[in-house]
Amino acid sequence: MVARKFTVLLEPAEEGGFIVKSVELPVATQGETKEEALNNIKEAIEGYLEAKAKLENKIKSKVAIHKVIIKVLPEVTVSKEEEKEINHSIQEMKNDGFVSLDELKDA
């Protein structure tokens, strides 16, 4: 069993609950509570690593998350121009292989 550390960003969602994103991996998910969001990101990271190993024709191995480091982001208001830049960055992440939790479940 391999133990690895990952840093995640946890932020409140506009519609309620929390959004959590991995810093090192193209993985993001959400949860109604902080605890649920953190449990979901652990599962998403495990799923991503297992799917990646399968795609690379490697032997499937169970991955254990040793530690999750959390940084809570403050709420911010962005201008239309900043929103366009953010959306552009998100599109670039998708083009670079960003994988959503739904895509991992289908893999």
C-alpha positions as CSV (number, residue, x, y, z in Angstrom):
1,M,0.0,0.0,0.0
2,V,1.4,3.4,-1.0
3,A,0.9,6.4,1.3
4,R,1.0,9.9,-0.2
5,K,0.2,13.4,1.0
6,F,-2.0,15.8,-1.0
7,T,-2.9,19.4,-0.4
8,V,-6.5,20.5,-1.0
9,L,-8.3,23.8,-1.1
10,L,-11.6,23.9,0.7
11,E,-14.0,26.8,0.0
12,P,-17.6,27.6,0.7
13,A,-19.9,27.1,-2.3
14,E,-22.3,29.8,-3.3
15,E,-25.3,27.5,-3.2
16,G,-24.3,26.1,0.2
17,G,-21.9,23.4,1.2
18,F,-18.2,23.3,0.2
19,I,-16.1,22.8,-2.8
20,V,-12.7,21.1,-2.4
21,K,-9.9,20.8,-5.0
22,S,-6.6,19.0,-5.1
23,V,-3.6,21.2,-5.6
24,E,-1.4,18.5,-7.1
25,L,-4.0,16.6,-9.1
26,P,-6.8,17.6,-11.5
27,V,-9.5,16.5,-9.0
28,A,-12.3,18.4,-7.4
29,T,-15.5,17.5,-5.6
30,Q,-18.0,19.0,-3.1
31,G,-19.9,18.2,0.1
32,E,-22.7,19.6,2.2
33,T,-20.3,19.8,5.2
34,K,-16.5,20.3,5.5
35,E,-16.2,16.7,6.7
36,E,-18.2,15.3,3.8
37,A,-16.2,17.4,1.3
38,L,-12.9,16.1,2.7
39,N,-14.1,12.5,2.7
40,N,-15.3,13.0,-0.9
41,I,-11.9,14.4,-2.0
42,K,-10.1,11.5,-0.4
43,E,-12.3,9.1,-2.4
44,A,-11.9,11.2,-5.6
45,I,-8.1,11.2,-5.3
46,E,-8.0,7.5,-4.7
47,G,-10.3,7.0,-7.7
48,Y,-8.2,9.3,-9.9
49,L,-4.9,7.5,-9.0
50,E,-6.5,4.0,-9.5
51,A,-8.0,5.1,-12.9
52,K,-4.6,6.6,-13.9
53,A,-2.8,3.4,-13.0
54,K,-5.3,1.4,-15.0
55,L,-5.0,3.6,-18.0
56,E,-1.2,3.4,-17.8
57,N,-1.5,-0.5,-17.8
58,K,0.1,-0.7,-14.4
59,I,-0.9,-3.1,-11.7
60,K,-3.8,-1.8,-9.8
61,S,-2.8,-1.0,-6.2
62,K,-4.7,0.3,-3.3
63,V,-3.8,3.9,-2.5
64,A,-4.1,5.2,1.0
65,I,-4.3,8.9,1.7
66,H,-1.9,9.6,4.6
67,K,-2.7,13.2,5.3
68,V,-4.8,16.0,3.7
69,I,-3.6,19.5,4.3
70,I,-6.5,22.0,4.2
71,K,-6.4,25.7,3.3
72,V,-9.8,27.5,3.6
73,L,-10.1,30.3,1.0
74,P,-11.8,33.5,2.0
75,E,-14.9,34.6,0.0
76,V,-14.1,37.0,-2.8
77,T,-16.0,39.0,-5.3
78,V,-14.6,39.1,-8.8
79,S,-15.2,41.4,-11.7
80,K,-16.6,40.3,-15.1
81,E,-13.0,40.4,-16.5
82,E,-11.6,38.3,-13.6
83,E,-14.5,35.9,-14.1
84,K,-13.6,35.5,-17.8
85,E,-9.9,34.9,-16.8
86,I,-11.0,32.3,-14.3
87,N,-13.2,30.5,-16.9
88,H,-10.3,30.6,-19.3
89,S,-8.0,29.0,-16.7
90,I,-10.6,26.3,-16.0
91,Q,-10.8,25.5,-19.8
92,E,-7.0,25.3,-19.9
93,M,-7.1,22.9,-17.0
94,K,-9.6,20.7,-18.8
95,N,-7.5,20.8,-22.0
96,D,-4.5,19.7,-19.8
97,G,-6.4,16.7,-18.5
98,F,-8.5,18.0,-15.6
99,V,-10.8,15.2,-14.5
100,S,-14.0,15.8,-12.7
101,L,-15.4,13.3,-10.1
102,D,-18.1,12.3,-12.5
103,E,-15.5,11.5,-15.2
104,L,-13.6,9.4,-12.7
105,K,-16.7,7.4,-11.8
106,D,-17.2,6.6,-15.5
107,A,-13.6,5.5,-16.0
